Amino acid sequence: MTPLPSPSYEEELNAFLKGVERRAFKRTVYAVRDEDAALDIVQDAMIRLTQSYADRPSNEWPMLFQRILSNATLDWFRRQKVRNAVFTNIGDLEASVDGDDSGDFDLLESLRSGETGSEGADDSASRTEILIQIEEEINKLPGRQREAFLLRYWEELDVAETAAAMGCSEGSVKTHCSRAVQSLAKALQSRGITL
């Protein structure tokens, strides 16, 4: 059993978890497309980090948490595939869950947190509509592209950190990100959105 960390260390861990919670939830909702499941996955990842890695240096927590969250999301998809296969074979349900997974995007945060003090109602409504359209297009990305894109630009991980979190090569991360950016740019341009 791991010795309990000191109170200040515990406060630091709590502050870290509080700081990553919202983005992790948003990213996971994009992946699983179910808010309740996403909340469970994020909470499970936080518990795993706390139980297994609380004694690690705090500068290691971001990468550890991203890897744990990615693995927890993949585990959820595996369970869904097994559950769907069982139900399909029994004939009770149609399989409805695919194996895509992912996260979120820096652009959304910058649009959300932009200067709104002098923004009028029309501008606010327009910005909200653009955010909805961007989120729709992010949802349409293939799972690995979406995950790489969100880790790089929403979580602001570098290529090596993203590759470690996704369990793939740096070249794969670059390819996924490039394809995601191209797809998003094309889709948004077709909707008349220029950023």
BALUM-338844 format. One record per residue (C-alpha): residue number from 1; residue in three letters; y, z, x. Coordinates in steps of 0.001 Angstrom, whole numbers. Each point is the difference from the previous one (the first is absolute). Layout:
<rs>
> num/residuo/yy/zz/xx
> NUM/ALA/Y/Z/X .
...
</rs>
This chain:
<rs>
> num/residuo/yy/zz/xx
> 1/MET/0/0/0 .
> 2/THR/3415/-968/1327 .
> 3/PRO/2460/2868/545 .
> 4/LEU/2932/-21/-2381 .
> 5/PRO/3186/-1468/1443 .
> 6/SER/3073/2161/401 .
> 7/PRO/2431/239/-2965 .
> 8/SER/2561/-2272/1676 .
> 9/TYR/-2727/-2548/726 .
> 10/GLU/-1095/213/-3628 .
> 11/GLU/3596/-572/-1133 .
> 12/GLU/203/-3043/2279 .
> 13/LEU/-3206/-1419/-1492 .
> 14/ASN/1268/626/-3539 .
> 15/ALA/3272/-1751/829 .
> 16/PHE/-1909/-2971/1443 .
> 17/LEU/-2197/-306/-3098 .
> 18/LYS/2996/277/-2305 .
> 19/GLY/1739/-2731/1992 .
> 20/VAL/-2856/-2502/-267 .
> 21/GLU/-1189/791/-3505 .
> 22/ARG/2198/-2399/-2027 .
> 23/ARG/-535/-3037/2216 .
> 24/ALA/-3723/696/286 .
> 25/PHE/-260/242/-3789 .
> 26/LYS/1937/-3232/-529 .
> 27/ARG/-2106/-1832/2574 .
> 28/THR/-3215/1282/-1557 .
> 29/VAL/1105/-934/-3530 .
> 30/TYR/485/-3551/1271 .
> 31/ALA/-3503/83/1436 .
> 32/VAL/-1971/1462/-2878 .
> 33/ARG/2347/-857/-2888 .
> 34/ASP/-719/3333/-1672 .
> 35/GLU/2482/2874/330 .
> 36/ASP/-2547/2753/-689 .
> 37/ALA/-2440/-1380/2567 .
> 38/ALA/2845/-480/2496 .
> 39/LEU/1085/3616/-413 .
> 40/ASP/-3577/1170/580 .
> 41/ILE/-338/-2168/3112 .
> 42/VAL/3280/1211/1518 .
> 43/GLN/-813/3631/-734 .
> 44/ASP/-3454/-440/1518 .
> 45/ALA/1534/-1545/3139 .
> 46/MET/2453/2890/294 .
> 47/ILE/-2793/2544/-368 .
> 48/ARG/-2101/-1774/2632 .
> 49/LEU/2929/-34/2426 .
> 50/THR/676/3686/-624 .
> 51/GLN/-3635/1053/315 .
> 52/SER/-969/-2113/3003 .
> 53/TYR/3153/-701/1996 .
> 54/ALA/2579/2729/-682 .
> 55/ASP/-540/1335/3511 .
> 56/ARG/829/-3360/1587 .
> 57/PRO/3507/-626/1416 .
> 58/SER/2445/-962/-2744 .
> 59/ASN/799/-3347/1640 .
> 60/GLU/-3617/-1042/-709 .
> 61/TRP/173/757/-3730 .
> 62/PRO/1635/-3272/-1165 .
> 63/MET/-2724/-2211/1477 .
> 64/LEU/-2776/2370/-1019 .
> 65/PHE/1327/154/-3551 .
> 66/GLN/309/-3793/-285 .
> 67/ARG/-3566/-451/1213 .
> 68/ILE/-1319/2699/-2349 .
> 69/LEU/1905/-1538/-2926 .
> 70/SER/-1324/-3491/766 .
> 71/ASN/-3551/1322/224 .
> 72/ALA/375/1992/-3230 .
> 73/THR/1251/-3136/-1765 .
> 74/LEU/-2896/-2071/1331 .
> 75/ASP/-2414/2729/-1119 .
> 76/TRP/1498/-175/-3497 .
> 77/PHE/-559/-3764/-113 .
> 78/ARG/-3581/418/1181 .
> 79/ARG/-656/2539/-2748 .
> 80/GLN/1616/-2307/-2566 .
> 81/LYS/-2159/-2932/1119 .
> 82/VAL/-3175/2081/-279 .
> 83/ARG/1056/1384/-3369 .
> 84/ASN/865/-3481/-1275 .
> 85/ALA/-3238/-1473/1293 .
> 86/VAL/-1974/2704/-1798 .
> 87/PHE/1879/-483/-3254 .
> 88/THR/-232/-3786/232 .
> 89/ASN/-3738/146/597 .
> 90/ILE/-431/2343/-2937 .
> 91/GLY/2205/-2265/-2090 .
> 92/ASP/2367/2801/-1028 .
> 93/LEU/3139/-1272/1696 .
> 94/GLU/1367/-3101/1643 .
> 95/ALA/873/434/3675 .
> 96/SER/3776/239/124 .
> 97/VAL/901/1273/3426 .
> 98/ASP/341/-2249/3018 .
> 99/GLY/-83/1157/3619 .
> 100/ASP/3671/-396/882 .
> 101/ASP/1922/2815/1650 .
> 102/SER/3525/661/1276 .
> 103/GLY/3576/1780/23 .
> 104/ASP/3879/-594/-229 .
> 105/PHE/3039/-1630/1586 .
> 106/ASP/3150/976/1866 .
> 107/LEU/2110/-2474/-1996 .
> 108/LEU/-679/1916/-3197 .
> 109/GLU/1145/3241/1572 .
> 110/SER/3162/-1586/1310 .
> 111/LEU/792/-1509/-3390 .
> 112/ARG/-718/3282/-1762 .
> 113/SER/2038/2114/2342 .
> 114/GLY/2847/-2489/392 .
> 115/GLU/3612/929/-630 .
> 116/THR/192/522/-3760 .
> 117/GLY/3142/2085/-304 .
> 118/SER/2175/-2904/-1152 .
> 119/GLU/-2821/-2025/-1518 .
> 120/GLY/510/-1054/-3591 .
> 121/ALA/-2607/44/-2752 .
> 122/ASP/-566/-3777/298 .
> 123/ASP/-582/254/3762 .
> 124/SER/-2346/2953/-451 .
> 125/ALA/-2000/-1812/-2690 .
> 126/SER/-152/-3130/2151 .
> 127/ARG/-1202/1964/3015 .
> 128/THR/-2644/1748/-2108 .
> 129/GLU/-1238/-3369/-1286 .
> 130/ILE/-191/-1363/3558 .
> 131/LEU/-2002/3066/1092 .
> 132/ILE/-2444/-531/-2851 .
> 133/GLN/-440/-3642/984 .
> 134/ILE/-501/890/3677 .
> 135/GLU/-2597/2622/-930 .
> 136/GLU/-1805/-2561/-2171 .
> 137/GLU/-172/-2409/2933 .
> 138/ILE/-1207/2721/2385 .
> 139/ASN/-2769/781/-2513 .
> 140/LYS/-1114/-3644/129 .
> 141/LEU/-568/29/3765 .
> 142/PRO/-3625/129/1168 .
> 143/GLY/-1055/3553/794 .
> 144/ARG/-37/-117/3799 .
> 145/GLN/3300/-1884/127 .
> 146/ARG/1576/2522/-2339 .
> 147/GLU/-1349/2933/2019 .
> 148/ALA/1206/-1414/3339 .
> 149/PHE/3369/-931/-1463 .
> 150/LEU/575/3439/-1524 .
> 151/LEU/-1134/1905/3072 .
> 152/ARG/2283/-2059/2249 .
> 153/TYR/3097/-228/-2167 .
> 154/TRP/-220/2938/-2416 .
> 155/GLU/-1653/2555/2244 .
> 156/GLU/1758/-1517/3053 .
> 157/LEU/-3084/155/2194 .
> 158/ASP/-112/-2261/3027 .
> 159/VAL/-2703/-2657/383 .
> 160/ALA/-2346/2227/2013 .
> 161/GLU/345/2905/-2443 .
> 162/THR/-577/-2327/-2958 .
> 163/ALA/-3099/-1453/1656 .
> 164/ALA/-1332/3516/596 .
> 165/ALA/706/1046/-3593 .
> 166/MET/-1659/-3132/-1406 .
> 167/GLY/-2901/-23/2446 .
> 168/CYS/651/-3546/1185 .
> 169/SER/1491/-1849/2969 .
> 170/GLU/3722/-324/689 .
> 171/GLY/-355/-3769/-385 .
> 172/SER/-1382/495/-3513 .
> 173/VAL/2956/2217/-880 .
> 174/LYS/2440/-2654/1214 .
> 175/THR/-1823/-2698/-1972 .
> 176/HIS/-122/2085/-3194 .
> 177/CYS/3685/935/305 .
> 178/SER/1093/-3556/714 .
> 179/ARG/-1910/-1360/-2987 .
> 180/ALA/1318/2778/-2239 .
> 181/VAL/3614/-651/1012 .
> 182/GLN/-399/-3750/-525 .
> 183/SER/-1627/496/-3413 .
> 184/LEU/2640/2487/-1109 .
> 185/ALA/2884/-2155/1191 .
> 186/LYS/-1387/-3042/-1810 .
> 187/ALA/-758/1933/-3203 .
> 188/LEU/3395/1705/-88 .
> 189/GLN/1808/-3243/741 .
> 190/SER/-1826/-1656/-2913 .
> 191/ARG/1316/2817/-2210 .
> 192/GLY/3513/-665/1272 .
> 193/ILE/225/3210/1988 .
> 194/THR/1856/-226/3292 .
> 195/LEU/256/3076/2210 .
</rs>
